[in-house]
Amino acid sequence: MDTFREIMQKLAKMPEQERKRLVDAGMARCICGKCPDYNTCAKNAQEGFYCAVCRSFNCISYDKGCICPRYPVTSDLGRKYKEFNLRGSEKAHRYENTIRGSKIT
């Protein structure tokens, strides 16, 4: 099993407080505020951790030069796909690639 799947399965079994603690620790290492894609809307919507949660849901509508692949949590999570802000979650990328044979990168 790859790292991403293993982590997601462990997270699903964790108590909510422990998951929150892990998210808070990841946010402490967050680089979203330095990303060219990060904008006032993302800041106001508190989307400052979108590179780990894998998508900006409301605010980022085009890629100005995403730096998320350089984010340490990205490699810690074992992510394979590098389009973070606009293309959807790691889970969505994997689904597309597996079910439809798409080559989204």
C-alpha positions in Angstrom: 0.0 0.0 0.0 1.3 3.4 -0.8 1.9 6.2 1.8 -1.1 8.3 0.8 -3.6 5.4 1.2 -2.0 4.3 4.4 -2.2 7.8 5.9 -5.8 8.3 4.8 -6.8 4.9 6.4 -5.1 5.8 9.6 -6.8 9.3 9.7 -10.2 7.8 9.1 -9.7 5.6 12.3 -8.4 8.4 14.5 -10.5 10.3 17.0 -11.4 13.8 15.9 -9.1 15.5 18.4 -6.1 13.6 17.2 -6.9 14.4 13.6 -7.2 18.1 14.5 -3.9 18.0 16.3 -2.2 16.6 13.1 -3.9 19.2 10.9 -2.7 22.0 13.3 0.8 20.6 13.2 0.7 20.6 9.4 -0.7 24.2 9.3 2.3 25.3 11.4 4.5 24.3 8.5 2.2 25.8 5.9 3.7 27.8 3.0 0.4 28.8 1.3 0.8 32.5 2.2 3.9 32.6 0.1 2.3 31.0 -3.0 1.6 33.2 -6.0 -1.9 31.6 -6.2 -2.8 32.6 -2.7 -5.0 35.7 -2.8 -7.1 37.9 -0.5 -10.1 35.8 -0.9 -8.2 32.7 0.2 -6.9 34.5 3.2 -10.3 35.8 4.2 -11.9 32.4 3.7 -9.1 30.8 5.8 -8.1 28.6 3.0 -4.5 28.7 4.2 -4.0 25.0 4.2 -5.3 24.1 0.8 -2.1 22.5 -0.4 -2.5 19.8 2.2 -6.3 19.5 1.9 -5.7 19.4 -1.8 -8.0 22.1 -3.2 -9.1 25.7 -2.9 -12.9 25.4 -3.0 -13.8 29.1 -3.3 -11.0 31.4 -4.1 -8.3 30.2 -6.4 -9.5 30.2 -10.0 -6.2 30.2 -12.0 -2.6 29.0 -11.5 0.0 31.7 -11.2 2.8 29.3 -10.2 1.7 27.0 -7.5 4.5 26.2 -5.0 2.7 23.4 -3.2 4.9 20.6 -4.6 7.7 22.1 -2.5 5.6 22.0 0.7 7.1 19.5 3.1 3.7 18.0 4.0 3.1 17.2 0.3 6.0 14.7 0.3 5.0 13.5 3.8 1.6 12.6 2.5 2.9 10.6 -0.4 1.0 12.6 -3.0 1.6 11.6 -6.6 -0.3 14.4 -8.4 1.0 18.0 -8.4 -2.0 20.1 -9.5 -3.2 21.2 -6.2 -5.2 24.4 -6.3 -7.5 23.9 -9.3 -7.6 20.2 -10.3 -9.1 18.7 -7.2 -7.9 16.4 -4.4 -5.4 13.6 -4.6 -8.2 11.2 -4.2 -10.0 12.7 -7.2 -6.8 12.5 -9.3 -6.4 8.9 -8.4 -10.0 8.1 -9.2 -9.7 9.7 -12.6 -6.4 7.9 -13.4 -7.7 4.5 -12.2 -11.3 4.5 -13.5 -10.9 6.5 -16.7 -7.3 6.0 -17.5 -6.8 9.7 -17.5 -3.3 11.0 -17.2 -4.0 14.1 -15.0 -0.7 15.2 -13.5 
